[in-house]
């Protein structure tokens, strides 16, 4: 076994990694995390998607333990506004498409003429978002949707729904508060926390890292080094020279400006979704936390200046933005060619980043550390482990790049040069051919990006149906199948949505109750 791991860099990436390793190895592996007191973290408020529950579950953390500490709320979907045209909205929900006679309900919806809204008609989660509902009852039980295979199990209350159905929500949380919470979790489980500046990275005769030198604590030696230094890539990119591969050609948004907006959540309520509102040169995120809104404008600097972007963001927020300090961020869009080189692994922004349109930043961290544990080396340092890890992480990030590129290419909006250019920009390899197939046949498990990247076919269906820029046709076979089952399923979706919206508490009500509940 490798016995000594040194993590350079804190923040969300560093402390998620340290906590996961501590939960996995206990005292069998020594974990040291060194972070500077002088380098601020990038995180400005994070949205996630539903795989994050596996992380907290693995650490043995209950929601009532960590969510109040991190001002966290639930996220059931992403709400896209103005991507097709001003005033239009649709949801990308955490809800798999129901099947009727082997075909997704969205396909039947197209067959019936595609009138009204695919998301409201085919899924229950949009109704819960509109009602600002909590996915949990006040006693903590999670809501249960009917199964996605068309059976007639009624909606209700069941903690077993988490096992039988796709988990119906993710989280919003304050990234800085989560890092602080995980600092306590990790150090309580033996992680050595060193607050210091790394001044040098030393290599041995093989070109492997032997130690890092700190300003006040001297050298920190390790067997395995994990680079969580963000866009700087202090170990992996700068010292080891591993090249960075840009995604800028297909994803041009390279900058962001963010605000933390205090709000009266009791008066405003808490819509359980992230909102992505299209703008002249990108889009604005809105993330509702308990006590404030996290918001920011993600934009392409070739089309708009930082000052113009900040002005647009403040106008979007309104008077609540007055006097708030803006945080300007320059993003490195792409991935490090190999996130594992010699005895150094990059996790988080060091390994790669795409714009936060589908909330993949935390997913990249989580998947990176999960795969590291699955590929954990011993003293032989088997090269095949590094190769397998690098292939997995590289394909995962390339798949997310393809999915995000589809958002822009398939958006009907084309009212200025930025949005016109989204239709002519080069697509990642393979995507153009897939889009041609999807014009005649909705995405399925055989036609989406062929490697794991976190997104299932229903997500591609939702984006194509919602964005409206790619003409779609239903499967021809539906014309020869009895329609009665599909029509009944569409009716059942509406019945279930109304029942759940009436039965579930509002999200603010739920969290006011949770914050007042004695901590276990």
N, C-alpha and C positions, 0 to 999 in steps of 0.2 A: 504493500500500500504506500501511496504518497501520504506523508504524515504532516506536512507543513504547507499551508496555503496562505498566501499574502494577497489581499485585495487592496488595490490602490484606487482610491476614490470612494466617496460615500454616496449621499443622495439616495434616490429610489433604487437605482441599479445596484449600488454597492451593498445596501442593507437588505434588499431582497435576496441577493446572492449569499451574503453572510448568514442570514437567518435560515435560508433553505439548506445550506451546507451544515449548519449547526443542528438543525432538525434531523438531517439524514445521518450524520456521522457521530453526533454526540461528542464524546471525548476522544474518539479514535483518530480524529484528524484535528490538528490545531489550526484555528482560523484567526488571522490577524487582519484587521482593517485599518488602514491609515488614510486619513482625510485631512485636508487643509482647513484651518479656521478662516482662511481668507478668500477661498474660491466659492462663490455662490453657486447653488444648483440651478439647473435650467427650469425644473418643474414649476409650473404656474397653476396647477390644478389639473387633475388627470381624469380622463374617462377611460374605461376599459371595455373588454367584451367578455362573454360569460365563462371562458376558460379560467378566468382569474379565481373563481371559487375553488378550483383545485389547489391553488397556491395556499390560500388561507386554511383550507381543510387539511392540507398536508402539515401545516404548522400547528394544527390543533387549535386554531383560534376561532372563537364564536363571534358572530356579528356584534352582539351586545358588548363584547370586550373591546374591539378595535374601532368599530364604526363611529361611536360618539367622539372618540379621541381624535379622529381624522376628519370630522365634519362631513362624514360620508353620507351619500344618498344612493338610491337605487336607479339603475338605468335599464330600461326595457327595450330601447330602440334608439335609432338615430332618426331625427326628423329633418328632412331636407326641404329647404324653402328656397323658391325662386330659381331652381336649377333648370326648370323647363321654361318658365316664363314668370314674370312678376305676379305674386299672389298665389302661385301654385305650391302645394306642399305634398309630401308623401313620406311614409315611414319605412325604414329598413328595420324590421323587428327581430328580436331573438325568438323566432318561432318558425319551426320547420313547416313547409307546405304540406297540407293534408293531401292524401291520395284518394282518388276515386277510380276504381277499375284500373289501377296501375298508373294513372296519369295525375299530375299535380293539379290541385284545384285552380291554380293560376292559369293553367292551360285551358281548363274548362271555362274559366272566366273570359279568356280571349275568344273561345268558340261561341260563347253566348253574345258576343259583340263588343266586349270590353267597355261597356257603359259604366258611368259613375267612376268609382275608385277601386283599384285592385286591392289596395292595402286594407281599406275599410271593409271590403266585401269578402276577402279571403282569410283575414287574420283577426284575432281578438285583441291583440296588444294595442293597436292604434286607438281603440276605444278607451283603454285604460290610461293611455298617455293623455288623451284629450280630457279625461276626467281627473287627471293628476292623481291617479290611484296608487296605492302601495301594492306591491305584489304579495305582501304578507298581511294576514289578519293581525289584530292587536295582540292575540295570544301567541304570535310568532309562527303560526302555521302558514305554509306557502300555498298560494292558489294552485289549483290543478286544472290544466286544460285537457280537453279530450285528446285522445291519442291521435297522432298524425297519420294513422293508417285507415281512417274512416270508420272505426268502430263506434258504438253508441254509448260509451262510458260517459255519464253526465259530468259536467264540471262540478267541482266541490272543493272540500278542504282535505288535504292529505299531505303529510310530510313525506310520504313515499313518492309523491310526484317528482321529487328531485331525482329519484332513481329511474322512473319510468319514462319521463319526458326530457327533452332538451331543457337544460336549466334556463328559466325564463328571464333572467336578469343578470346584469353585471353591476358595477359600482362607479360612482363618481367620488373622488376624495381629494383632499389637499395633499399634494405630493410631499411637501416639506413636513407636514404633520405625520404622514405615514412613515417617512424616513426616521423621524424622531421616535415614533412608536416602535418600529422594528429595531432601532438602536437599543432600546430597553430590552426587547425580546432577545436579541442576539447576545448582548453582553451578559444577560442572566443565564445564558446557556453556554457561556465560556468563550465567546468571541472577545479577543483582545482588541480594544479600541485605542488607537493612537491618533491623537490630534496633533498633526505636524505637517510641515511642507516637505515633499519629496524633492530633493535637490539634484539627485543623480540616479541613473539606472546603470548598474554594472553588469557586464557580460563576462562569461568565462571563456576558455579557449575554444569552445564549440560554438560560441555565439549565443548561448543560452543565458538567461538572466540568473545571476548568482545572488544578487541582493539589490535593494534600493537604499539609498542613503537619505536620511532625514536630517533636517536642520538641528533638531534638539535631541533626538533619540538615537542618532547614529545609524548604523546599518541595520536593516531588517532582512534577514535571510529567509529563503523559502525554497520549496521544491517546485510548487506550481504558483504562478503569478496570474492574477486576474485583473485586467485593465478595465476599470470603471471610471476613467477620467473624461468621459464624454466625447465631444467633438474633437478635443485635443489629441486623443489617442496617444498619450504620453509614452506608453510602453510599446504598444503594438505597431503604431504607425511611425512615431518619431524615432524611437530607439531601434526597433527591429526592422523598420523600413518597409513594412508590408503595405502595398499600394491600396489606395481607395478607388473604388469604381463608382463613378457618378451615375445617377439616374436622371440627371438634369435635362437630358434631351427629351425624355418622355414625361417627366414631372417637374415643370419649371418653377413651381412655388418654392422659394428659397429663403423666405424671411417671415417673421411674425412680429406683431406688437400686441401685448397683452395687458389687461387691467384686472384688478381684483375689486369687485363692486359690492360693497355692503348693501344688503337689502333686508326688508322686513318680510321674512319668509312666511310668517303667519298671514300677512295680508296678500302676498303674491301667490302663495302656494308653491309646490314643488312638482313641476312636470317631470315624470320619471324617464327622461330621455335627454340625450345630447342633441342640440340643434345646430345644423350646419346651414348657414344662410349665404347664398351666392352673392358675390359683390362684383364690382367692375374688374378687379384684377385678382380674384381669388375667392375666399369665403371667410365668414366669421363664425367662430364656435361660441356656443352658450352652454355652460356647464353649471347646473344648479347645485350648489353645496348647501349644507345646513348653516345659514347665516350670511352667505354671500353668493354672488355669481362670479364664476371664472369666465372671462370672455377674451377673445383675441382675434385679430385679423391675420390670416395666413395668406401671403401674397407673393407674386413674382416681381422681383425688383426691376426687371426689364420693362415693366409696364406702369409702375407707380413708385414714388419715393417714400422713404420712411415717414416723413412729415405728412404727406398726403394720406398714407395708410392710417396713421394715428388720428388724423382729423376725421377720417371716415368712420373709424371705430368709435370715437367720442360722439359723433353725431348719431350713430346707430344706438349707442347706450342711452343717450339723452342726458338730462341734468344730473343724474346720479353719478356721471363720470367726472363732474366738475371737481377739480383739485386733486384727483387721483394720479399717482405716479405711474407712468407707462413703462413697461419692460420691453425693450426691443431685443429681438433674438435673430441672429443669423444662423440659418440651419444648413447642415451638411447633408444633402440628400443623396443617398446611395448606400453602398456597403463596402466594408473592408474585404478585399479579395478572399483572404483566408482569415477568419476570426481566431483560429488556433494556429500559432506558429511556435515551434520548439516547445518551451514550457510556459507559454503565455497565451491566455485566452481573453479575448475582448468580449464584454457583455454590456448591453445597453447601447448608448449612442456611439461608443467606440466601434462596435461591431457593425452598426448600420442604423439608418433612420429614413423613414419616409414621412411626408407631412401627416399630421394627426387626423386625417379625414375619417378614418375608420377606427381610430383609437387603438393603434397597434403598438405604440411605444412600450407599454407595460407588458403586452403579449410577447414582444421580442425578448425582453428581460427574462420573463418567466420561462419561455421556451429554451432560451440559452442556458439557463442554470439547470433546468430539468434534463436537457440533453447532455450537459456536462457530467451530471451524476451518472447517467446511463452509459457514458463513454469514459468514466473516470479511470485514469491510468494507474499502473503500478510502476515499480522501479524499472521495468523493461521498456516503458514508453513505446508501446506498440504503435507503429506508424499508421496502421489501418484504423485505429481509433481516431486519430486526428483527421484522416481523410474522410471517414464516415461523418464525423461531426461537421467538418467544413462543408461537405456536400449537403447535409441536412439544412444547416443554417442558411447557406447560400440559396438553395432552392426555395426555402420558406420566404425569404425576403424578395426574391425575384417574383414569386407568386403574388405577394401583396402589391408589388409594383404594378403587375399586370392588372390586378383588380382595381387599383386606384386609377390607372390610366383609362380604364373603361368608363369611370365616372365622368371624365371630361369629354372623351370622344362621344359618348352616348347621350350627353346632355343636349337637349334641343336648343338651349339658349345660345344665341349667336348675334347679340346686339352691339358688340364692339369688337375691336381687334383681338383682345385677349380671348374672348369666347369663340371668335372665328378661327383663331389659330389652334384651339383645342381640337378642331376637326381635321387639321392637316398635319399636325405634329406626328413624327414617326411613332408607330406603336411597337411595343416589345415583340420580340420574335414569337410568332405563333398566334398572337391575339387577333390579327386581321382575319386569318382563316377561321378562327373560332367564331368571330362575329358574323361572318357570312353564313355559317351553319346555324347560328342562333336566330337569324332572320327567318328561317324556315322551321326551326325546332328549338323550343326553349332549352336553356342550359340544363344538362343533367350530369350525373357523376362521371360519365365518360367523355364529356366535352369541355369541362372546365380545366384549369391548370392542373397538370397531372401529379403534382407533388403536394404534400401537406403544407398549407399556408394559413390555416385557421378559418377559411371561408368555404361554405358548402354551396351546392348548386342553388338552393333557395335564395341565397344572398345575391347571386348573379341575376336570378329571375326578378327579384325585387328591384334591383337597380335599373335593369333594362325597361321594365314596365313603368317605373316611376320617372325616369329621366326623359323618356319619350322621343329620343333622337334617332333611334334605330327602329324601322318598321318591323313589326313582329306578326307572325301568323300562328294560329293554333295547329296542333297536329291534325293531319287529314283524317287519321283513324277515328277521331271523335265523331265524325259525321255518320259513322256506321255503328255507334254504340248507344244503347239506351241512355237518355239524358236524365232520367228521373233521379238517379242516385246523386248526381252532381248538383241538381237543383235543390234537392233536400239538404245536401251538405252546406250549400251557401246559406240556406235558411237557418241551419243549426249554428253556423258561425255567428249570425246576428243574434240568435237567442242566447247563445253563450256569452257573447260580448255584453249584452244588456244585463244578464244575470250577474256576471262578475263585477261590472262597473257599479251595480247597485249594492253588492255585498261587501266589497273591499273598502277599507278606510282610505281617506286621502293620505298621500305620502307625508304631508306635514303633520297630520294627526298622528300617524304611526311614529314618526321620529320624535315628536314632542313627548309621546308616551315612552319611547325608548330612552330618551335623555333623562327622563324623570325616574326611570326604573333603577332600583339598586343594582349596582354592578356585582356580578358573580365573582 
